Amino acid sequence: MTSRTKLFLAVLLSLALLASACGSGSSGDAATSTDSDSVSTSDADSEGSEGSEGSDGSDSDDSSDADDETASISPISDFLGVPSFDPSNPEESQAIFEQQEREREEAIALCMRAEGFEYTPRDPSEYNFFEDDGGLEWGSDEWVQTYGFGVTTQSFSQSEVGDGLIGYDDSRFEDFEEEAEEDPNWEYQESLPEAERIAYEETLWGEEPDLDFEAMTEEEINEFYETFEWTGCANVANEDDIQQQFYTEFGDAMGEMYEAMEADPRIVEAQAKIEECVVGKGVEFVSEQDAWEHWEDQLSPMRDRLYGAFDEPNFGGQEDVDFEAMTDEEINDFYESLPQPELTAEDKVLLAELQQEEIAIAVANAECGGGYANQEELYRELLVEYEQRFLEDNAAALEAFQAAE
């Protein structure tokens, strides 16, 4: 799947899968949406008008409003009986996430207690999964004017780039560290003798695969993880999730569906018009599909210089430290005490140029009708259409999948 498809479908679809990786699917009613643009409305509106005026003389607008409230965001989510995340409604999406996370935390607690360990379910309301960047709605005009496509502007933290450049907010990680220290599970884990602490971690997270990443190709790594069976209570809780099971069984077919959707003439035509418009403004055209590749060659050396120092032999005296004899807290303190690499002055000059270029291209792209905010309606409409066709084309396999649940 290409980057452009990932961009839109990650927002419209993958939030559900991502959250299900953090929480088990709800068994409640399928999600509803008040966004009438979620589906193609031309036929539905016509049928709603004909049905609402005629037999009972009721106002057609009331019927239309009712249709809007039950408009499907994702037929596949409806089929699975799980709620759909709606990026246009962050409050509702956050509530769905919290419910799923509560279920997952309870499942982990039951599993850990069965293994003889304590585990206190965390309160998911402490984590705002759908928090906006700096109060800006992702993909909005204001977001684009600030971050462009989010490539050069979100590759480094604000503390790493310093004043005058744009980076992601890394102050939130300080809050995460404080929350971790206050986590009763962390306190319990750290109170255990070393052997029990190791057993606790393995019971919770399972055994990590022993891989030599440097000696393996990306294809070999991917093949390994396709067949690797994760263990641990946290992973077992995910295995019971119907969304995970669905994507495990139908993931390849879904990928083909996404590819077909991206090649849909309506998307191809829309992209061609956007490109023509951007070029007409005298601005270089770089689609969101190609944005990362366009700047990656220049960003990659910066990352190597910034983060590569930690891999240098004996950086900060690492070879003289007995990590096996240290607690996790002592290891964290050691790494925090190491000198922090910085971008060079030359890197910052180049990064400033790249960020200015990216924002200018992204703004022109948005002004010409490109970007998530402008194309959300089209992608939502096509998504519903393609998912519905997927359900129809795979009816027999899906019926067997449901029967096996």
C-alpha positions in Angstrom: 0.0 0.0 0.0 1.4 3.4 -0.9 1.9 6.3 1.4 -1.2 8.3 0.3 -3.5 5.3 0.9 -1.8 4.9 4.3 -2.4 8.5 5.1 -6.1 8.5 4.6 -6.9 5.0 5.6 -4.8 5.3 8.7 -7.1 8.0 9.8 -10.4 6.5 8.7 -9.6 2.8 9.4 -6.4 2.0 11.2 -7.3 3.9 14.3 -9.7 1.1 15.0 -7.0 -1.5 14.5 -4.4 0.5 16.4 -6.7 0.9 19.3 -7.6 -2.7 19.2 -3.9 -3.5 19.6 -4.2 -1.5 22.8 -7.7 -2.7 23.7 -10.1 -5.5 23.0 -13.1 -4.8 20.8 -16.3 -3.8 22.3 -19.3 -6.1 21.9 -21.7 -3.1 21.8 -23.6 -1.7 18.9 -21.9 -0.7 15.8 -20.8 2.9 15.8 -22.9 5.7 14.3 -21.9 9.0 12.9 -23.5 12.4 12.5 -21.4 13.1 9.5 -23.6 12.9 6.4 -20.5 12.9 4.2 -19.5 9.5 5.5 -21.4 7.8 2.7 -22.6 8.6 -0.8 -25.8 10.4 -0.1 -27.3 11.0 -3.6 -29.3 7.7 -3.7 -30.0 7.6 0.0 -31.3 11.2 0.0 -33.6 10.4 -2.9 -35.0 7.3 -1.2 -35.4 9.1 2.1 -37.4 11.9 0.5 -39.7 9.5 -1.3 -40.2 7.4 1.7 -40.8 10.2 4.1 -43.4 12.1 2.1 -46.1 9.8 0.8 -47.4 7.3 3.3 -47.5 9.3 6.5 -46.8 12.9 5.4 -44.0 13.4 7.8 -41.3 16.0 7.2 -38.6 14.7 4.9 -35.9 16.6 6.8 -36.6 14.6 9.9 -36.0 11.4 7.9 -32.8 12.8 6.4 -31.5 13.7 9.8 -32.2 10.2 11.0 -30.3 8.7 8.0 -27.4 11.0 8.9 -27.2 9.7 12.4 -27.0 6.1 11.3 -24.7 6.7 8.4 -22.0 4.0 8.5 -18.4 5.0 8.7 -17.2 1.4 8.1 -19.4 -1.5 7.0 -16.6 -3.9 8.1 -16.8 -2.5 11.6 -20.5 -2.8 11.5 -20.1 -6.4 10.4 -17.8 -7.1 13.3 -20.1 -5.4 15.7 -17.4 -3.0 16.9 -17.5 0.8 17.0 -15.7 2.8 14.3 -13.4 5.7 15.2 -14.4 9.0 13.6 -11.5 11.4 13.2 -14.1 14.3 12.9 -15.5 13.5 16.4 -12.5 13.2 18.8 -14.6 13.2 21.9 -16.7 10.2 20.8 -13.5 8.4 19.5 -11.8 9.0 22.9 -14.8 7.5 24.7 -14.7 4.4 22.5 -10.9 4.0 23.0 -11.3 4.3 26.8 -14.0 1.6 26.9 -11.9 -0.8 24.8 -8.8 -0.1 26.9 -10.7 -0.7 30.1 -11.8 -4.2 28.8 -8.2 -4.9 27.8 -6.8 -3.9 31.2 -9.3 -6.1 33.0 -8.3 -9.0 30.8 -4.6 -8.4 31.6 -5.4 -8.3 35.3 -7.2 -11.6 35.2 -4.4 -13.2 33.3 -1.7 -11.9 35.6 -3.6 -12.9 38.7 -4.0 -16.4 37.3 -0.2 -16.5 37.1 0.2 -15.4 40.7 1.1 -11.7 40.2 -0.7 -8.5 41.1 -1.8 -6.2 38.4 -3.9 -3.0 38.8 -5.9 -2.0 35.7 -4.8 1.4 34.5 -7.3 4.2 34.0 -7.4 4.9 30.3 -8.9 8.3 30.8 -5.5 9.5 31.7 -4.3 9.1 28.1 -5.9 11.3 25.4 -5.3 9.2 22.3 -7.0 11.8 20.1 -5.3 14.9 21.4 -4.7 17.6 18.9 -1.2 18.9 18.1 -1.0 22.2 19.9 -4.7 22.6 19.8 -4.8 22.2 16.0 -7.0 19.6 14.3 -4.8 17.2 12.3 -5.1 17.9 8.6 -6.9 21.2 9.0 -5.7 24.3 7.1 -4.1 25.6 10.3 -2.3 22.3 10.8 -1.0 22.3 7.3 0.2 25.9 7.5 2.1 25.0 10.7 3.4 21.5 9.9 3.0 21.0 6.2 2.7 17.3 5.5 4.3 16.5 8.9 7.6 15.1 7.4 10.5 17.5 8.0 8.5 19.3 10.7 7.9 16.1 12.8 11.1 14.2 12.3 12.8 15.7 15.4 11.7 16.9 18.7 11.4 20.6 19.6 14.2 20.3 22.1 16.4 18.8 19.4 15.8 21.5 16.7 15.7 24.4 19.1 14.1 27.8 18.6 13.3 28.9 15.0 12.6 25.4 13.7 9.6 23.2 14.0 9.6 19.9 15.9 7.2 17.6 17.7 6.3 18.3 21.3 8.5 16.1 23.4 7.5 17.6 26.8 4.7 14.9 26.9 7.3 12.2 27.4 8.4 13.8 30.6 4.8 13.4 31.8 4.8 9.8 30.7 7.9 9.1 32.8 6.2 10.7 35.8 3.1 8.7 35.3 5.1 5.5 34.9 6.8 6.2 38.3 3.3 6.7 39.9 1.9 3.5 38.3 1.1 1.0 41.0 2.2 -1.8 38.7 5.6 -0.2 38.3 5.9 0.2 42.0 4.9 -3.4 42.5 7.3 -4.6 39.8 10.2 -2.7 41.2 9.5 -4.1 44.7 10.1 -7.7 43.5 13.4 -9.5 43.9 15.3 -9.6 40.6 14.3 -13.1 39.6 10.6 -12.5 40.3 10.8 -9.1 38.5 12.1 -10.8 35.4 9.4 -13.4 35.6 6.8 -10.7 36.1 8.0 -8.9 32.9 8.0 -12.1 30.9 4.5 -13.0 32.1 3.2 -9.6 31.2 4.9 -9.0 27.9 6.1 -12.5 26.8 9.5 -13.4 25.5 11.1 -11.1 23.0 12.2 -12.7 19.8 16.0 -13.2 19.5 16.8 -11.6 16.2 20.0 -10.2 14.7 18.4 -7.3 13.0 21.6 -6.1 11.4 22.2 -9.4 9.8 18.7 -9.8 8.4 17.0 -8.1 5.5 13.7 -6.3 6.0 11.9 -9.0 4.1 13.4 -11.7 6.4 12.3 -9.7 9.4 8.8 -9.3 8.1 8.5 -13.0 7.3 9.7 -13.9 10.8 7.1 -11.7 12.5 4.3 -13.1 10.2 4.7 -16.5 11.9 6.0 -15.4 15.3 3.5 -16.2 18.2 3.5 -13.5 20.8 3.1 -14.6 24.4 2.4 -12.7 27.6 -0.8 -11.5 29.2 -0.7 -8.2 27.3 -0.6 -10.0 24.0 -3.0 -12.7 24.9 -5.6 -10.0 25.7 -5.2 -8.7 22.2 -5.6 -12.2 20.6 -9.2 -12.4 21.9 -10.1 -9.2 20.0 -12.3 -9.9 17.0 -10.7 -7.1 15.0 -7.3 -8.6 15.4 -8.6 -12.0 14.3 -10.3 -10.5 11.3 -7.2 -8.7 10.1 -5.1 -11.8 10.7 -7.4 -13.8 8.4 -8.4 -11.2 5.8 -5.5 -8.8 6.0 -4.1 -9.7 2.5 -7.5 -9.4 0.9 -8.0 -6.1 2.6 -4.7 -4.9 1.3 -5.8 -5.7 -2.2 -9.0 -3.8 -1.6 -7.1 -0.7 -0.5 -4.9 -0.9 -3.6 -8.0 -1.1 -5.8 -9.5 1.8 -4.0 -6.4 3.9 -4.6 -6.5 3.1 -8.3 -10.2 4.2 -8.5 -10.6 6.6 -11.4 -12.3 9.1 -9.1 -9.1 9.3 -6.9 -6.8 9.4 -9.9 -8.8 12.2 -11.6 -8.9 14.2 -8.4 -5.1 13.9 -7.9 -4.4 14.9 -11.5 -6.5 18.1 -11.0 -4.7 18.9 -7.8 -1.3 18.4 -9.4 -2.2 20.6 -12.3 -3.4 23.3 -10.0 -0.3 23.2 -7.8 2.0 23.4 -10.8 -0.1 26.3 -12.1 0.8 28.2 -8.9 4.5 27.9 -9.8 5.1 25.5 -6.9 6.8 22.2 -7.1 4.2 19.4 -6.7 4.9 16.7 -4.1 2.0 14.5 -3.2 1.5 13.2 0.3 2.2 9.8 -1.3 5.8 10.9 -2.2 6.4 13.5 0.6 8.4 11.2 2.9 10.6 9.8 0.0 11.1 13.4 -1.3 12.8 14.6 1.9 14.1 11.4 3.4 17.4 11.4 1.6 18.3 14.7 3.2 16.8 13.8 6.6 18.4 10.4 7.0 22.0 11.7 7.4 20.8 14.2 10.0 19.3 11.3 12.0 22.5 9.3 11.7 24.6 12.1 13.0 22.1 12.9 15.8 21.3 9.4 17.1 24.3 7.4 15.8 26.5 8.6 18.6 24.8 6.2 21.0 25.9 3.3 18.9 29.6 4.4 19.0 31.9 2.0 21.0 32.2 3.2 24.5 30.1 6.3 24.0 29.8 7.9 27.5 31.8 5.0 29.0 29.3 2.3 28.2 31.9 -0.5 27.9 32.9 0.2 31.5 29.4 -0.3 32.9 28.0 -3.6 34.2 24.4 -3.2 33.0 23.4 -6.7 34.2 24.1 -5.7 37.8 22.0 -2.5 37.5 18.4 -2.0 38.1 16.1 -0.5 35.4 16.1 2.8 37.3 19.9 2.8 37.4 20.1 2.1 33.7 17.7 4.9 32.9 19.7 7.3 35.1 22.9 6.3 33.3 21.5 7.0 29.9 19.9 10.2 31.0 23.4 11.3 32.2 25.0 10.7 28.8 25.9 13.8 26.7 22.9 14.5 24.4 23.9 14.7 20.7 22.7 17.8 18.8 22.0 18.7 15.2 24.9 20.5 13.7 24.6 24.2 12.7 24.7 23.0 9.0 21.9 20.5 9.7 19.8 23.3 11.2 20.3 25.6 8.2 19.3 22.8 5.8 16.4 21.7 8.0 15.0 25.3 8.0 15.1 25.3 4.2 13.4 21.9 3.9 10.7 22.9 6.4 10.0 26.1 4.4 9.8 24.1 1.2 7.5 21.5 2.7 5.1 24.0 4.2 4.9 26.0 0.9 4.2 22.8 -1.1 1.6 21.5 1.4 -0.2 24.8 1.6 -0.4 25.0 -2.2 -1.6 21.4 -2.2 -4.4 22.3 0.3 -5.4 25.4 -1.6 -5.8 23.3 -4.7 -8.1 20.8 -2.9 -5.5 18.3 -1.7 -5.0 17.0 1.8 -7.0 15.0 4.2 -9.4 17.8 5.2 -10.3 18.5 1.6 -10.5 14.9 0.4 -12.0 13.3 3.5 -15.5 13.2 1.9 -14.3 11.4 -1.2 -12.3 8.9 0.7 -15.1 8.2 3.2 -17.5 7.7 0.3 -15.2 5.3 -1.5 -14.3 3.5 1.7 -17.9 2.6 2.4 -18.4 1.6 -1.2 -15.3 -0.7 -1.3 -15.9 -2.2 2.1 -19.5 -3.0 1.2 -18.3 -4.7 -2.0 -15.6 -6.6 0.0 -18.3 -8.0 2.3 -20.4 -9.1 -0.6 -17.5 -10.7 -2.5 -16.3 -12.6 0.5 -19.7 -13.5 2.0 -19.0 -17.2 2.3 -15.6 -16.8 4.0 -17.0 -14.1 6.3 -20.0 -16.3 7.2 -17.5 -19.1 8.2 -15.5 -16.6 10.2 -18.5 -15.5 12.1 -19.6 -19.1 12.8 -16.1 -19.9 14.2 -16.4 -17.1 16.8 
